[in-house]
C-alpha cells in the first residue's frame, strides 16, 4: 500500500511540475504570437487608411477658405475636396491659435 501511495504522490508531483512548465511555455508562446501579429496588423492598418501618413505634393493641391471660414483642401489628382472645421480655417488664415489661453 505504501509503495502505491508513494508512487501516486511522486506521479502527482511530476504531473504538477509538467503542468506548470507547460503553462509557462504556453504563455510565452502566446505572448510572442500576439506581439508578432499585433505588429503586422498595426503596420498594415496604418499604411493605406490614414490619409495623413503620407505627404502629398503641393503642386496638385489647392487650399481655400469658404465664407463660413471652413478650410477646403482640393486635390486635383484625385478630384476630391476635404472640408475642415471653421476653427482650423480661421487659425491658418489669421495665424492665431484659437482656444488657447494667453498667459
C-alpha positions in Angstrom: 0.0 0.0 0.0 2.7 2.4 0.9 4.6 1.9 -2.3 1.5 2.6 -4.4 0.7 5.7 -2.4 4.3 6.7 -2.7 4.2 6.2 -6.5 1.0 8.1 -6.7 2.4 11.0 -4.8 5.6 11.1 -7.0 3.4 10.9 -10.1 1.3 13.8 -8.9 4.3 15.9 -8.1 5.8 15.2 -11.6 2.5 15.9 -13.3 2.1 19.2 -11.4 5.6 20.3 -12.4 5.0 19.3 -16.0 1.7 21.2 -16.0 3.4 24.3 -14.5 6.2 24.2 -17.1 3.7 23.6 -20.0 1.6 26.6 -18.8 4.7 28.8 -18.7 5.8 27.7 -22.2 2.3 28.2 -23.5 2.1 31.7 -22.0 5.5 32.7 -23.6 4.5 31.4 -27.0 1.1 33.1 -26.8 2.8 36.4 -25.9 5.2 36.2 -28.9 2.3 35.3 -31.2 0.2 38.2 -30.1 3.2 40.6 -30.4 4.1 39.4 -33.8 0.6 39.7 -35.2 -0.2 43.0 -33.5 2.9 44.5 -35.1 1.9 43.2 -38.5 -1.7 44.4 -38.2 -0.8 47.9 -37.0 1.7 48.3 -39.8 -0.9 47.1 -42.3 -3.6 49.3 -40.9 -1.6 52.5 -40.9 -0.2 52.0 -44.4 -3.2 52.9 -46.5 -6.1 54.0 -44.4 -4.6 57.1 -42.8 -4.5 60.0 -45.3 -2.2 62.0 -43.1 0.5 59.3 -43.0 1.9 60.2 -46.4 2.7 63.7 -47.5 1.1 65.0 -50.7 2.8 67.2 -53.3 1.8 70.9 -53.1 1.7 71.2 -56.9 -1.5 69.2 -57.1 -3.3 70.8 -54.1 -5.2 74.0 -53.7 -6.2 75.5 -50.4 -9.3 77.7 -49.9 -11.4 79.1 -47.2 -15.2 79.4 -47.6 -17.4 82.3 -46.4 -18.2 80.1 -43.3 -14.4 80.0 -42.5 -14.2 76.3 -43.4 -10.9 75.1 -44.7 -11.0 73.4 -48.1 -8.2 71.2 -49.4 -8.7 70.4 -53.1 -6.8 67.5 -54.6 -6.7 67.8 -58.3 -5.3 64.3 -59.0 -8.0 62.5 -57.0 -10.6 65.2 -57.8 -11.6 65.3 -54.1 -12.3 68.1 -51.6 -11.6 67.7 -47.9 -13.6 70.1 -45.7 -12.3 71.0 -42.2 -14.0 73.0 -39.5 -14.2 76.7 -39.2 -11.6 77.0 -36.4 -9.0 75.3 -38.5 -9.6 77.7 -41.4 -9.5 80.8 -39.2 -6.3 79.7 -37.4 -4.5 79.0 -40.6 -5.5 82.2 -42.4 -5.1 84.6 -39.5 -2.2 82.7 -37.9 -3.9 82.7 -34.4 -4.3 79.7 -32.2 -8.0 79.6 -31.3 -9.0 78.2 -27.9 -5.5 78.6 -26.4 -5.3 80.5 -23.2 -3.0 83.5 -23.5 -0.8 84.0 -20.4 
